[in-house]
C-alpha cells in the first residue's frame, strides 16, 4: 500500500500538523489482521522465566495498602468512535487503558496482581483492551529478553476465560482484549476496495474504516510484533490524513492514540497527553454529535484524573491557600465529567447507546435498572433480561438483585449463580456475596449446590481481589 502524499499547506491550527503529519516511512502492513500465535502455549512449554519455586507460587499473595490504593485509583479507559454508517457496517468503537507496568511497581507479584485485577474489573464493552507497557530488554537470537515481556502471558492462565483471544504482542507491549469484536464481513475483496478508495486524496470514509481495521483486525500476524507495530502506524497515518480533511472522528482517534502511546517510531513513543487534550477540546467544541463530544470530555477528565496532564500555572496559583479542598487535578477531572453528563441525562444517554448499537449490553443493563427503579418494571425487565441472557455479568447480578428484593429467591439464586460462576470482577463478587448471604438465611434450596461459587468467593478473598471489609449490601 502506498502512502498518500501530504498536502502542501498543512493546517497550522490543527494538532495534526508538525512532526506527526506522517509517521516514519513504513512498508505495507500485514493486510490480515492483528492477532498472535498462541503465546499461552509458548509460555507453558517453556516456563523457564519464573524465578519462583512451586511452593512460592502456591502461596496466596495479599496486596498491601499501597497496591490497593493504586488499583482503586486506576481509571484510565480512553475511548474513540468511528461512525461507519456510510459503508453500512457497524461503528468501530475502542476503549483502552494504558498501563506502564515498569513505572508502577518493581515487585513481580504486585505487577501480576495489578494486571489480573484490571482484567477482572474491565468493563465488558466491545473492543475493550488493556495496553500494557512492559519494556523489552535486549534482543537475543531474534527475541527480546525482557523478563516482564516474557513472563506476562504466563500470568494470564487463571483469567483466560475473561480474555478475547491471545494477547497481541507489540514492541515492548501487549494489548489484551477483554471483548474483541470480530469483523467477519470484512473479506479480502472488501479490504482491497477500501485500500484503493483510501488512496484518493479527498476520501475520508474509507481511510477511517481501514484505520479501524488495522487497529483491531482479526486474522492474525503470527506473533510478529514488527507487523503489529506497522499496522498501528498505518492506522495513525490514515487518521492523520483524514484529520487534515476535517474529520472529527479522526481527531478523536488521534487523541486516543496519543493518550495510550499506541504507536512508536524508533525509540520515541507517541504518548503525548497534552496534544491529546487539545484534540479532544477541538472535538468537543466543533462536533454536533453529543456522543462524540461526551467521549472527548470523558477522555479529558480521565487525563486529569490519572495526572497525565496538569492544570495551567494560573489555575495552580489561584488554588494556592485553599485548605481542605479537593486537589486541583480532581476538580478539573470532575468539571469535565460533569460537562459530559450535562449533555444529556443518564437515562437518555443509555437509551441512545442502545439505539446506536443494539449489542451494547452494558448500556442495556444500566438502562434496564434505571427503568426498574423508576417503576417502569415491565420495560426495564425486558431490557435487563436481554443483557443477562446474552451473558453480561452485570445484567445477571442486577436481575438477581431485583428478584431478591421481590423475595423471589429461586430466580434470584439462578441469576446470581450465572454471574458468580463467571468469576470476573465486581459484579461476580457481588453475586457471590449475595448468594452467601441468601444461603446463610436459608433462602437457597438444599437441592441447589453453590459450593463451587462459595469456593470462588473464598479464593478471591484469599488472593486479595476482594477486601476483607468489602460488602455488597448496595450493588453499584
C-alpha positions as CSV (number, residue, x, y, z in Angstrom):
1,X,0.0,0.0,0.0
2,X,1.5,3.3,-1.0
3,X,1.4,6.2,1.5
4,X,-0.6,9.2,0.4
5,X,1.4,12.4,-0.4
6,X,0.9,15.1,2.1
7,X,-1.0,18.4,1.4
8,X,1.4,21.2,0.6
9,X,-0.1,23.6,3.1
10,X,-0.8,21.9,6.4
11,X,-3.4,23.5,8.7
12,X,-1.3,25.1,11.4
13,X,-4.3,25.5,13.7
14,X,-4.7,21.7,13.9
15,X,-2.9,19.5,16.4
16,X,-2.3,17.0,13.5
17,X,0.3,19.4,12.0
18,X,4.0,19.4,12.6
19,X,6.3,16.4,13.1
20,X,3.3,14.0,13.3
21,X,1.9,14.9,9.9
22,X,3.0,11.4,8.9
23,X,4.7,8.7,10.9
24,X,8.1,7.4,9.8
25,X,8.0,5.7,6.4
26,X,6.7,2.2,6.7
27,X,6.1,-0.7,4.3
28,X,2.7,-2.1,3.6
29,X,1.4,-3.6,6.8
30,X,0.2,-7.2,7.0
31,X,-3.2,-7.0,5.5
32,X,-4.5,-9.8,7.5
33,X,-5.4,-8.6,11.0
34,X,-3.7,-8.3,14.3
35,X,-3.6,-11.5,16.4
36,X,-0.8,-13.6,17.8
37,X,0.1,-17.2,17.5
38,X,-0.6,-18.9,20.8
39,X,1.5,-17.1,23.4
40,X,-0.1,-19.1,26.1
41,X,1.2,-22.3,24.5
42,X,4.7,-20.9,24.1
43,X,4.8,-19.9,27.8
44,X,3.5,-23.3,29.0
45,X,6.0,-25.3,27.1
46,X,9.0,-23.2,28.1
47,X,8.2,-21.9,31.6
48,X,11.8,-21.0,32.4
49,X,11.4,-17.3,33.1
50,X,9.9,-17.6,36.5
51,X,12.4,-17.4,39.4
52,X,9.9,-18.7,42.0
53,X,9.6,-22.2,43.3
54,X,6.3,-24.1,43.1
55,X,5.7,-23.5,46.8
56,X,6.2,-19.8,46.4
57,X,3.8,-19.7,43.5
58,X,1.1,-21.5,45.5
59,X,1.3,-19.1,48.4
60,X,-1.6,-16.5,48.4
61,X,-0.4,-13.0,47.7
62,X,-2.1,-10.3,49.8
63,X,-1.8,-6.8,48.4
64,X,-0.7,-4.1,50.8
65,X,-2.4,-0.7,51.3
66,X,-0.2,1.0,48.7
67,X,-1.1,-1.5,46.0
68,X,-4.8,-1.4,47.0
69,X,-4.7,2.4,46.6
70,X,-3.1,2.1,43.2
71,X,-5.7,-0.5,42.0
72,X,-8.6,1.7,43.2
73,X,-7.2,4.9,41.8
74,X,-6.9,3.3,38.3
75,X,-9.5,4.8,35.9
76,X,-7.7,5.2,32.6
77,X,-10.0,4.0,29.9
78,X,-9.7,6.2,26.8
79,X,-12.4,5.9,24.1
80,X,-12.8,6.6,20.5
81,X,-15.6,6.0,18.0
82,X,-15.9,5.9,14.2
83,X,-19.3,6.1,12.6
84,X,-19.1,3.8,9.6
85,X,-22.8,4.3,8.6
86,X,-21.9,5.4,5.1
87,X,-20.4,2.0,4.4
88,X,-23.5,0.3,6.0
89,X,-21.3,-1.5,8.6
90,X,-21.3,-1.3,12.4
91,X,-19.4,1.6,14.0
92,X,-15.8,1.0,15.2
93,X,-15.5,1.8,18.9
94,X,-12.4,1.3,21.1
95,X,-11.9,1.6,24.9
96,X,-8.3,1.1,26.1
97,X,-6.4,1.6,29.3
98,X,-2.6,2.1,29.2
99,X,-0.7,0.5,32.0
100,X,3.0,1.5,32.1
101,X,3.8,-1.5,34.3
102,X,7.5,-0.9,34.6
103,X,6.9,2.5,36.2
104,X,4.2,1.5,38.7
105,X,5.9,-1.1,40.9
106,X,9.1,-3.0,40.9
107,X,7.8,-6.2,42.5
108,X,6.8,-9.2,40.3
109,X,3.8,-10.3,42.4
110,X,2.5,-6.7,42.7
111,X,2.7,-6.3,38.9
112,X,0.9,-9.6,38.4
113,X,-1.8,-8.8,40.9
114,X,-2.4,-5.4,39.4
115,X,-2.8,-6.8,35.8
116,X,-5.1,-9.6,36.9
117,X,-7.2,-7.1,39.0
118,X,-7.6,-4.8,36.0
119,X,-8.6,-7.7,33.7
120,X,-11.3,-8.9,36.2
121,X,-12.6,-5.3,36.6
122,X,-12.5,-4.3,33.0
123,X,-15.9,-3.3,31.5
124,X,-17.3,-5.8,29.1
125,X,-17.8,-3.4,26.2
126,X,-16.9,-4.0,22.6
127,X,-13.2,-3.7,21.8
128,X,-12.2,-3.1,25.4
129,X,-8.5,-3.7,25.9
130,X,-5.5,-3.1,28.2
131,X,-2.4,-1.8,26.6
132,X,0.4,-2.9,28.8
133,X,3.9,-1.5,28.5
134,X,6.4,-4.0,29.9
135,X,9.8,-3.0,28.4
136,X,11.6,-5.4,26.2
137,X,15.1,-5.8,27.4
138,X,17.8,-6.7,24.8
139,X,17.3,-8.7,21.7
140,X,18.9,-12.1,21.8
141,X,18.6,-14.6,18.9
142,X,15.7,-12.6,17.4
143,X,13.7,-12.4,20.6
144,X,13.5,-9.7,23.3
145,X,14.9,-10.8,26.7
146,X,13.0,-8.5,29.0
147,X,11.7,-10.5,32.0
148,X,8.2,-8.9,32.2
149,X,7.8,-9.1,28.4
150,X,8.5,-12.8,28.5
151,X,6.5,-13.6,31.7
152,X,3.3,-11.7,31.1
153,X,1.5,-14.3,29.0
154,X,2.3,-16.8,31.8
155,X,0.5,-14.6,34.3
156,X,-2.8,-14.9,32.4
157,X,-3.5,-18.6,32.9
158,X,-6.1,-18.0,35.6
159,X,-8.1,-15.4,33.7
160,X,-8.0,-16.9,30.2
161,X,-11.8,-17.2,30.3
162,X,-12.0,-13.4,30.7
163,X,-9.8,-12.6,27.6
164,X,-10.8,-12.5,24.0
165,X,-8.1,-14.3,22.1
166,X,-4.4,-14.3,22.9
167,X,-2.5,-11.1,24.0
168,X,-1.3,-9.1,21.0
169,X,2.5,-8.8,21.1
170,X,3.9,-5.4,20.2
171,X,7.2,-3.7,20.5
172,X,7.7,-3.9,24.4
173,X,4.0,-4.0,24.8
174,X,1.0,-6.4,24.9
175,X,-2.6,-5.5,24.1
176,X,-5.0,-7.7,26.0
177,X,-8.6,-7.7,24.7
178,X,-11.5,-8.2,27.1
179,X,-14.2,-8.2,24.5
180,X,-13.0,-8.2,20.9
181,X,-15.5,-7.5,18.1
182,X,-14.9,-9.8,15.1
183,X,-15.3,-8.1,11.7
184,X,-16.3,-11.3,9.8
185,X,-17.8,-9.3,6.9
186,X,-14.5,-7.6,6.0
187,X,-13.1,-10.1,3.4
188,X,-10.2,-9.7,1.1
189,X,-12.2,-8.1,-1.7
190,X,-13.7,-5.5,0.7
191,X,-10.3,-4.7,2.2
192,X,-8.8,-4.2,-1.3
193,X,-11.6,-1.9,-2.2
194,X,-11.1,0.2,1.0
195,X,-7.3,0.4,0.3
196,X,-8.0,1.6,-3.3
197,X,-10.6,4.2,-2.2
198,X,-8.5,5.4,0.8
199,X,-5.7,6.3,-1.7
200,X,-7.9,9.0,-3.1
201,X,-6.8,12.4,-1.8
202,X,-10.2,13.7,-0.6
203,X,-11.6,10.4,0.7
204,X,-12.4,10.3,4.5
205,X,-14.8,7.4,4.8
206,X,-12.5,4.6,3.7
207,X,-9.5,6.0,5.4
208,X,-11.4,5.8,8.7
209,X,-12.8,2.3,8.1
210,X,-9.4,1.0,7.0
211,X,-7.7,2.5,10.1
212,X,-10.2,0.9,12.3
213,X,-9.5,-2.5,10.7
214,X,-5.7,-2.1,11.2
215,X,-6.2,-1.2,14.8
216,X,-8.5,-4.2,15.7
217,X,-8.3,-6.7,12.8
218,X,-8.9,-10.4,13.2
219,X,-7.0,-12.9,11.1
220,X,-3.5,-13.0,12.7
221,X,0.0,-11.7,12.4
222,X,1.7,-14.8,13.7
223,X,3.1,-13.1,16.8
224,X,5.3,-10.8,14.7
225,X,5.3,-7.6,16.8
226,X,7.0,-5.8,13.9
227,X,3.9,-6.3,11.8
228,X,1.7,-5.3,14.6
229,X,3.6,-2.0,15.0
230,X,3.3,-1.4,11.3
231,X,-0.5,-1.9,11.5
232,X,-0.7,0.6,14.3
233,X,1.4,3.1,12.5
234,X,-0.6,2.8,9.3
235,X,-3.8,3.3,11.2
236,X,-2.3,6.5,12.7
237,X,-1.2,7.8,9.3
238,X,-4.7,7.2,7.9
239,X,-6.2,9.2,10.9
240,X,-3.7,12.0,10.3
241,X,-4.8,12.3,6.6
242,X,-8.5,12.2,7.5
243,X,-8.0,14.8,10.2
244,X,-6.3,17.1,7.7
245,X,-9.5,16.8,5.6
246,X,-11.5,17.9,8.6
247,X,-12.7,14.6,10.1
248,X,-13.8,14.9,13.7
249,X,-13.8,11.1,14.1
250,X,-10.1,11.1,13.1
251,X,-9.2,13.8,15.6
252,X,-10.9,11.8,18.4
253,X,-9.0,8.7,17.4
254,X,-5.7,10.5,17.2
255,X,-6.2,11.8,20.7
256,X,-6.9,8.3,21.8
257,X,-3.6,7.1,20.2
258,X,-1.7,9.9,21.9
259,X,-3.3,9.1,25.3
260,X,-2.0,5.5,25.4
261,X,1.1,5.8,23.3
262,X,-0.2,3.1,20.9
263,X,2.4,3.8,18.2
264,X,6.2,4.1,18.5
265,X,8.7,5.4,16.0
266,X,12.3,4.1,16.5
267,X,12.8,4.9,20.2
268,X,10.2,7.6,20.5
269,X,6.7,6.8,21.8
270,X,3.6,8.7,20.6
271,X,2.5,9.1,24.2
272,X,1.5,12.8,24.1
273,X,-1.2,13.6,26.6
274,X,-1.1,17.4,26.2
275,X,-1.6,17.0,22.4
276,X,-4.4,14.6,23.1
277,X,-6.2,17.1,25.3
278,X,-6.0,19.8,22.6
279,X,-7.5,17.4,20.1
280,X,-10.3,16.4,22.5
281,X,-11.2,20.0,23.2
282,X,-11.5,20.7,19.4
283,X,-13.8,17.7,19.0
284,X,-16.0,18.7,22.0
285,X,-16.2,22.3,20.6
286,X,-16.8,21.5,16.9
287,X,-18.9,18.4,16.7
288,X,-22.7,18.4,16.8
289,X,-22.7,14.7,17.8
290,X,-23.3,14.5,21.5
291,X,-21.8,11.0,21.6
292,X,-18.5,12.3,20.2
293,X,-18.5,15.3,22.4
294,X,-19.2,13.2,25.5
295,X,-16.4,10.8,24.7
296,X,-13.9,13.7,24.2
297,X,-14.9,15.3,27.5
298,X,-14.6,12.0,29.4
299,X,-11.2,11.4,27.9
300,X,-10.0,14.9,29.1
301,X,-11.4,14.1,32.6
302,X,-9.5,10.8,32.6
303,X,-6.3,12.5,31.6
304,X,-6.7,14.8,34.6
305,X,-7.7,12.1,36.9
306,X,-4.7,10.0,36.0
307,X,-2.4,13.0,36.4
308,X,-1.4,12.6,32.8
309,X,-1.8,16.3,32.3
310,X,-1.5,19.2,34.7
311,X,-3.7,22.3,35.3
312,X,-2.3,25.5,33.9
313,X,0.0,27.7,36.0
314,X,-2.6,30.4,36.6
315,X,-5.1,27.8,37.8
316,X,-2.5,26.4,40.2
317,X,-1.8,29.9,41.6
318,X,-5.5,30.5,42.2
319,X,-5.7,27.3,44.1
320,X,-2.8,28.1,46.5
321,X,-4.0,28.7,50.0
322,X,-7.3,26.7,49.8
323,X,-7.4,24.2,52.7
324,X,-9.5,21.1,53.0
325,X,-10.3,21.3,49.3
326,X,-10.0,18.6,46.7
327,X,-6.7,18.5,44.8
328,X,-6.9,20.7,41.7
329,X,-6.4,17.8,39.3
330,X,-9.5,16.1,40.8
331,X,-11.5,19.3,40.5
332,X,-10.5,19.5,36.8
333,X,-11.5,15.9,36.3
334,X,-14.8,16.4,37.9
335,X,-15.5,19.5,35.8
336,X,-15.0,17.6,32.6
337,X,-17.0,14.6,33.7
338,X,-19.9,16.9,34.7
339,X,-19.7,18.5,31.3
340,X,-20.1,15.2,29.6
341,X,-23.0,14.2,31.8
342,X,-24.7,17.6,31.3
343,X,-25.0,16.9,27.6
344,X,-27.9,14.5,28.3
345,X,-29.5,12.9,31.4
346,X,-28.2,9.4,32.2
347,X,-31.4,7.6,31.0
348,X,-31.3,9.3,27.6
349,X,-27.6,8.6,27.3
350,X,-28.1,4.8,27.7
351,X,-31.3,4.9,25.5
352,X,-29.3,6.4,22.7
353,X,-26.4,4.0,23.2
354,X,-28.8,1.1,22.8
355,X,-30.4,2.6,19.7
356,X,-27.0,3.2,18.2
357,X,-25.8,-0.3,19.0
358,X,-28.3,-3.0,20.0
359,X,-25.4,-5.2,21.2
360,X,-24.3,-2.6,23.8
361,X,-25.1,-4.9,26.7
362,X,-23.5,-2.6,29.3
363,X,-25.9,0.2,28.3
364,X,-28.9,-2.2,28.3
365,X,-28.1,-3.3,31.8
366,X,-27.8,0.2,33.1
367,X,-30.9,1.4,31.3
368,X,-32.9,-1.6,32.5
369,X,-32.0,-1.0,36.1
370,X,-32.8,2.8,35.8
371,X,-36.3,2.0,34.4
372,X,-37.0,-0.6,37.1
373,X,-36.0,2.0,39.8
374,X,-38.4,4.4,38.1
375,X,-41.2,1.7,38.4
376,X,-41.3,1.1,34.6
377,X,-40.8,-2.5,35.6
378,X,-42.0,-4.4,32.5
379,X,-39.8,-2.4,30.1
380,X,-36.9,-2.4,32.5
381,X,-37.0,-6.2,33.0
382,X,-37.3,-6.8,29.2
383,X,-34.1,-4.9,28.6
384,X,-32.3,-6.2,31.6
385,X,-33.2,-9.9,30.7
386,X,-31.8,-9.4,27.2
387,X,-28.4,-8.3,28.6
388,X,-28.4,-11.1,31.2
389,X,-29.4,-13.8,28.7
390,X,-26.5,-12.7,26.4
391,X,-24.1,-13.4,29.3
392,X,-23.4,-9.9,30.8
393,X,-22.4,-10.5,34.5
394,X,-23.7,-7.0,35.4
395,X,-27.1,-7.7,33.9
396,X,-27.3,-11.1,35.7
397,X,-26.4,-9.5,39.0
398,X,-28.9,-6.7,38.6
399,X,-31.6,-9.3,37.8
400,X,-30.7,-11.3,40.9
401,X,-30.9,-8.1,42.9
402,X,-34.4,-7.3,41.5
403,X,-35.7,-10.8,42.3
404,X,-34.1,-10.8,45.8
405,X,-36.0,-7.5,46.6
406,X,-39.2,-9.1,45.3
407,X,-38.5,-12.1,47.6
408,X,-38.4,-14.4,44.6
409,X,-35.4,-16.3,45.9
410,X,-35.5,-19.1,43.3
411,X,-35.0,-16.6,40.4
412,X,-32.5,-14.5,42.5
413,X,-30.3,-17.6,43.1
414,X,-30.5,-18.6,39.4
415,X,-29.3,-15.2,38.1
416,X,-26.8,-14.6,40.9
417,X,-25.3,-18.0,40.2
418,X,-24.9,-17.2,36.5
419,X,-22.9,-14.0,37.3
420,X,-21.0,-15.6,40.1
421,X,-19.7,-18.5,38.0
422,X,-18.2,-16.1,35.5
423,X,-15.8,-15.1,38.3
424,X,-15.0,-11.8,36.6
425,X,-14.7,-8.8,38.9
426,X,-17.0,-6.6,40.9
427,X,-20.4,-7.9,39.7
428,X,-19.3,-11.6,40.0
429,X,-18.0,-10.8,43.5
430,X,-21.3,-9.1,44.4
431,X,-23.3,-12.1,43.2
432,X,-21.1,-14.5,45.2
433,X,-21.5,-12.4,48.3
434,X,-25.3,-12.2,47.9
435,X,-25.5,-15.9,47.4
436,X,-23.6,-16.5,50.6
437,X,-26.0,-14.2,52.4
438,X,-29.0,-15.9,51.0
439,X,-27.7,-19.3,51.9
440,X,-27.0,-18.2,55.5
441,X,-30.6,-17.0,55.7
442,X,-32.0,-20.3,54.4
443,X,-33.2,-18.9,51.1
444,X,-31.2,-21.4,48.9
445,X,-32.9,-24.7,48.4
446,X,-31.0,-27.7,49.7
447,X,-31.0,-29.4,46.3
448,X,-29.1,-26.4,44.7
449,X,-25.3,-26.8,45.0
450,X,-23.5,-23.5,45.1
451,X,-20.4,-24.8,46.9
452,X,-18.2,-24.1,43.8
453,X,-19.4,-20.5,43.9
454,X,-18.6,-20.0,47.6
455,X,-15.2,-21.6,46.9
456,X,-14.6,-19.0,44.2
457,X,-15.5,-16.2,46.7
458,X,-13.1,-17.6,49.3
459,X,-10.3,-17.8,46.8
460,X,-10.9,-14.3,45.6
461,X,-10.8,-13.0,49.2
462,X,-7.7,-15.1,49.9
463,X,-5.8,-13.9,46.8
464,X,-6.6,-10.2,47.6
465,X,-9.2,-9.5,44.8
466,X,-11.8,-8.7,47.4
467,X,-11.1,-6.6,50.5
468,X,-12.0,-8.3,53.8
469,X,-14.1,-5.3,54.8
470,X,-15.8,-5.0,51.5
471,X,-19.5,-5.9,51.4
472,X,-22.1,-5.7,48.7
473,X,-25.2,-4.7,50.5
474,X,-25.6,-2.0,47.9
475,X,-24.7,-3.0,44.4
476,X,-23.4,-0.2,42.3
